Amino acid sequence: MERTFRKGEIRRVPIQALHREALEETNLEIELLKELDVRAIQSVIRDGEFYRLMFTYLVRPRNDDVTPLCINEEHSAFAWVTAEELDDEKYQSIHDNLKAILKNLFSK
């Protein structure tokens, strides 16, 4: 399936998904602060290969309120971590690119 986008639409679609997914997965309404990264990920499936775009955003809870935080059944846990803790073995599944982005944010 091929989809074409009008100018500007490519930006709206991921941002709409960001707000929807944050609410569905964490029960938090968020405020977008900044786009941090966009990268293409190549995957191979039975019928061939495809590419996905992975967007990384810096957000904060609307009104800085985390009291409604509740992760949905798609996730088993969450953690608040420091930059140093990102190197811990238990966070090895976090992509290196994302770790670098987070460490850069922590250093500011």
Buried (B, 14 or more C-beta within 10 A) or exposed (E): EEEEEEEEEEEEEBEEEBBEEBBEBBBBEBEEEEBBEEEEEEEEEEEEEEEEEBBBBBBEBEEEEEEEEEEEEEEEEEEEBEEEEBEEEEEEEEEEEBBEBBBEEEEE
